[in-house]
């Protein structure tokens, strides 16, 4: 088996087979290396390739192990160092990730991916000044990439001036912007009018931005999955019983609901409890497993009434993922997962985790719709037209209403107003529901050096304040014809 054959396996997404072949090649290489301390030319990428394959299998610990092995031979391979830093970030080893990004810049101070990822890391942990510093460096190194302008104005509209607007408009007219990035031009222009409080023109350019994004960046299969497929199957995913019952003692907490509804604040408030727990963030693990292993059944036509899910398969894949965080399935652990789409999988999750609890974060629906639309949520395919947002929310309401009745003891609802108005009584009940010790200073979460990777990562670092009534009222009439 040579590297070309392995590359073919990887292209076909046969990652287990590719890993087995690479391990065989590694054994041959070890025999050769007994005579030499250097890697043979034919084997120089073996550990890097093993790392990439393990990452695809969600074996992040193994991926890290193989990258470190690769770097023992090629210590200044900046691409490998970048991969390693990204894996540390993904497994919440923030300090290690930060160090390696800086090590890369010692090797090559202009290595743009490290500059951008360091800005992203600092943004995620709330170190806003350093994040701005590195986004500005990235912008200086590559002034034609509008991604850096976009990120800077997310911090503050003061980073958008008429000189920059003129530069961006000329750049667009010169056709130097990729089709898939044209949405950034119109988004930035929408912010120009927001700054002037010209809400009509703000929405005009925001519409164009979403239209650009929908046409050039959204996968139609993914959009169909969220709007049509999984809403149909949410209560038709039937597990074939498992002999292992790996997670019957675990007590997971799933924060679910809509984006921009207070889910990030809820997660961070719970993280302040001194009760031992693991805060995993947005894993989207259940969705990934289903799409990778059951896509043909889910997209079958005509639709089946039920789909049989192999519970053993789910348990093994979840166990592999949790192992990346040193969480074993035998532990009576409390884990917190904030994959909002998990409301589609409540039936399935309870079959995997009998002690699962669900927190639904809620907000005024009109504000929620506009809050979603005013952001460019790049990982959410349904978030780029009002019709799609409304359809998704309709499904969300129907499904959560169904499960609130079916599993009323397992579900706790909390409104954004309770969180922002510092309603201690309601928040105390939330801690009790989760079997977490209440922390009266839960509002100090902004001071925690905790990574947040979503559209709320800037806003949640601000001081908690009372909800502004009718915050988006000025936009409601502008959305009528959308």
N, C-alpha and C positions, 0 to 999 in steps of 0.2 A: 504494500500500500504506500503510494507516494503522496506528496503534498497536493498534487493536482486532483487526485481522487478524493482526498479529504476535503478540498475546497468544493468539490461537486456535492459531497454529502452536506456540507454547511449551507450551500446554496439551496438545497432541497429541505433545509431545516431538520435534517436528521442528526441532531446534536449529540445524542447518546452514542450513536455509531461513530461519529467523528471523534468524540472523546476517547472511545475505546481504541480506535486506530492510532490516535496521537500518543496514547500511553504505550502502545506497542512500539512505536517509533522511539519514544523516550527510552525504553529498555535497551533498544539497539544502540542508541546514542551513549548510554551509560557504559556499555561494554567497550565502545570505541574510546570513551574518555578515560578509561583506566590506563590507557597508554599516553594520554595527553590531557592537559588541564583546560584545553580550549575546546569550544564547540566546533564541530565540523561544519563546513559551509552548508551542507544539505540539511543540517539540523538547527541552524541558528535561530529560526523563528518558532521552534517547537513549543517553548514555554509561553511565549506570547500568544500563540494560537490556542494552546490549552486554556489560557486565561480567558480568551474571548469566548470560547465554547462554554466554559463553566459559567460565565456571566449570563449567557443565553439560557442556561439551565437553572438560573437563580442560585447557583452554588457560589455565592459571593466570597465566602471564606477561601474556597479552593482557587477562585479567580485571583484573589489577592496573593495567595501562596505562590502561584505560578508566575505572577508578574514580578514578585520579589526575586524569584529564582532567575528569571530573565535578566533583571537588573543587576544581579550579581556578576553577570558577564558583560552587560552593556549599561553601565551605571549612568551614562549621560544620554540615554535614549529618551528624549523629551516626550515622545508620543506615549511610550510605556509609562513614564512618570505621570503624565496627565491622566492616563487610564487608572493608575493606582490611586491618585488623589481623588478622582471621581468616585471610585469604589469606597474609599474611606468616607467620603461625604454621604454616599448612599447608605452606609452602615452606621452613620451618626458618629463617626470618629472625626469630629470637626477640627480639633487641634492638629491631628496628623495630616488631614487634607490641606489645611492652611499652610503648614510647614512645607509640604511638597510643592504646592503651587509656587511658593516663594523660592524654593530650591531651583525650580525650573527657570525662574526669572534671573537667578544667579548665573545659569548656564547661557540663557538667551533672553535678555531684558525686553526684547520686542516680540516674544512668542505670544501671539494674540490669544489663543485659547486659554492659556494660563491667566492672562490679565483679565479676560472676561469672566472666567470661572471664579477668580478671587473676588471680583466685584459682586458676582452672584452669591458667593458664600457670605460675604460681609452684609449684603442686603438681607439674606435669610436669617442671620443672627441678630439683626437690628443695629449693626455697626454702620450707620448710614453715611457718616462722613468718609470713612474709608471706601465704602462702596462707590460713592460719588467720585472719589479720587481715581479709582481704577476704571470706572466707566469713561471718565474724561481722558485718561491715558489711551484707552481703546479707541475712543473717538478721534483723538489726535493722530493715532497711528493709521486709522482707516476712516477718514472723514466721509467717505461715500456710503458707509454702512449705516442705514437709518435706525438700526436696532439700538444703537447707543444713544441716539437722540430720544428715542421712544422711552428708554429706561430712565434717562435723566429727568424727563418731564413727568414721569410717574412719581418722582420724589417731590418735584416742585415745578409749577408752571413758570417760575422765574428763569428757568433754563431754556425757555423758548422766547427768542426775540425776533424782531423783524428781519435782521440780517440773516439769521439762520433760516427763517421761513423762505426768504428770497433764494438762498443757496439750494434749499431742498426743491423748490419749484423749478429752478433751472436744471437741477440734476434730473428731475422727472421728465422735463421737456427734452432733454438730451438723450432720453431712452437708455440711460446707464443703470437703471434699476431693474432687477429681475422681476418677472411677472409675479412670482410668489411673494415678493416683498412690497408690491405696490400698495398693499393695504396700509403699510406704515406711513406712506405719504398722506393719505386721506385721514388717518387717525391723528397724525400730528397737526394737520390743518383743522381738524375738529377741535383740538385743544386750543388752537389760536383763537377760535370764536368763543369757546368756553371762557377763556381768559377775559374776553371782551363782554361776556354775558349776553352774547348774541346766540341764544339757544336754538333758534330756527336753523341758522347756518351750521351750528355745531352738529345738529342732528343730520343735516344734509350730508356732511362729510363723513359722519360716523356711519351712515347708511352705505356710502360708497366704500368705506373701509371694510365693513362686514361683507359686502358683496364681493369685493376683491378676494377677501380671505376664503369665502365660501367656494368661489370658483377655482382657486389655485392651490388651496392648502387643505381642504377637507376631503377625506376619503368617503366616497358615497356608501361603501359597504359599512363603514363604522357608523355613519349617520343613520342608515337603515337599522342597524343593530339597536341603537339607543331609542329610536322613535317608534319602531314597529316590531322588531323581533323579540327583544327581551321583555317588553311590556306584555306580550302575549304569553311568554313562557314562565313568567315569574313564579307561578304556583304549579307549574307542570314539570319541574325538575325533581325527579323522584330518585332517591338514593338507594342503590342496592346495598344492603346492610354490610357493615364492616365487622370483621372478627377482631380487629385491632382496638377499636374504640379509643383512639389515641388521646382525644382531647376532652374526655368526659369530666375530668377534674379541673380543667382550665376555666377561668372566668373572664372571657373577653368582653370588652366594651366597644361597641361599634357606634361611632357618631355618623349619622346619616342625614340626608335632606338635600337642600338646594344650595348651590354656590351663593356666596354673599348673604348668608342667613345667620351668621354668628357661629359657625362651626369651629373656626380656628380659635376664637376667643374661648369657646367651651373646652376645646382640647387643652389649651394652655392653662386655663383655670384648674382643670382636673390635675394637670401635671404638677401643681404646687402642693398636692397632698403628700405627706411624708410616708404614706403607705407604699410599700414596695410595689413597683409596677414597671411596665415597659411601654413607652410611648413611641409608636411606630410611624405615625404620620399617615400619609396617603399611599398605601401600598398598592391599591387596585388589584390585589392578588387574586381574588375570586374571579373577577372579570378576565384577567389574563389566562387563568387556568381553563376557564370555559371556552374562550375564544381559540386558544391553542389546541384544545383537545376535542371540542364538540362543535366546531363551526359548521361542519357539513350537516350535522343533525339539526342545528339551530336554524340554518338557512334552507332546509329542505322544503320542497314544494310538491304536493300540498303539505301543509303543516301537520305535524304529528300532534296528537292530543297530549302526549307525555314524552319526556326524554329520560331515559334511565342513565343516571350518573354513577360511575364507579366510586364509591366513597373511599375505598382504599387508595385510589389514585389521588384524590383530593387531599387525603390525610398525608400521604407521602410528600406531595409537593408543598403543602403548607409547612410540614415539619422541616423540610429542606430550607425553606425560606426563614423560618424562625431560628434555625440553627445559626444563621448568619449573625444573629444578635445574642448568641449564647443562651437561647431559650430552648429548653428541652420540653418535649410533649408530655413528659411524665410530671412536670412541675404543676403545682396548684397556683399558676401564675395569673396575675391580672395584666392583660395587654389592652392597649387603647389603639384602635385603628380608626382613622378618619377618612375612609374611602366613601365619599358621600353617596355614590351609586349603589352601595350595598343594600339600599331599601328594596331593590329588585330581588335580592337573594336571601331575604329573611327566612323563608322556609328552608332553603338549602343550608344556610348557616346554622340554624338550630339543629339540623340533623348532624352537622359536624361538631358543633359546640353546644351541647344541651343546656349549659348554664349561661349562654350568651345574653347580653343585655344591649338594648338599643336606645340611643338618645337621638331624638329628632329635633333639630334646631329650626325655629320658625321665625318668620318675619312678615310684615305686611306685604301681601303678594305684589301689589303695584310697585312698591319700592324694590322688591326682589327682582322683578322683571327688568326694571330700568337699571338697577345695580349690575345685573349680568350684562345688559346690552351696552352699558357705558364702558365696560372693560372688553379687551380683546382676549378672551380666554382661549388660548391657543390649543389646549389639549381637550377642549370640549367642542365636538363637531356640531352639536345642536344649538350652540350659543350665538349664532351669527345671523339669525333672522327672528323677528318677533313671532312669526307664525310657528317656527320650530321651537322657540322657547315656550310659547303657550302650549303647544302640543306636549312637550316634555313635562311641563308643570301639571297639565291635566292628568297625564299618566301617573305622575308622582302623587297627586292628591288621591286618585282612585286606589292606588296600591297601598299607600300608607293608611288610608281609612280602613281598608280591608284588614291589614295586619294589626291595627290598633284594637280591633274587635277580637281578632283571633288570638293575639298574644298580649293582652292588655297588661299582664303582670311583668312582661319583659321590656316594655316600652315606656320611656319617660320623655315628655315634650317640654321644651323650654324656649321661651321667646327672647329674641334679641333685646327687647326692652328690659327684661329681667336681668340680663347680663350687664348692659350698659348703665342701667340706673342703680346698680349695686344693690339688688334685691337679695339681701343676705338670707332671708328665709327660704326663698325659692332655690337659691344656689346651695344652701345647706341640705335641702332635700335631695338635690342632684347628687351631692357627695354620698349621702346615705344610700341612695338607690344603687350607686356604683360600689358600695362597700369600701369606700375610701374615707380616711380620716379627714374631717373638715379642717381647712386652713382659713382662719378669719382674714388673713392677709393675702387672700387669693388674687387680689387685684395687683399684687406686686409681680405678676408673671412677666411684665414688660422687661424686668431687670434680669430675667433668666437668659443665659447664653445658650439658647435653644434654637435650632435651625427650623425655619418655616419656609416651605417651598410652595407658595401659592399666591394668588393675586392680593391677599390680605396682609402679606408680610411687612408692608410699610405701615399700613393703617393701624395694625394691632400694637405697634410700638408706641403709639401716642397715648396720652393719658385718657383713661376711660371717661366718657362724658355722657350726659343724658341724650337720648335719641331725639333728634330734631324732627318734630312732627311735620308730616307732609313734605319731607325733605326733597322729593322729586316731583312735587306737584306741578312745577313749571314745565315739566316734560310730558305730562300725561296727554294733553291735547295734541302734542306733536307726534304721538305714537298712533293716533287713531287710524291713520290710513296705511299703516305698515303691516 
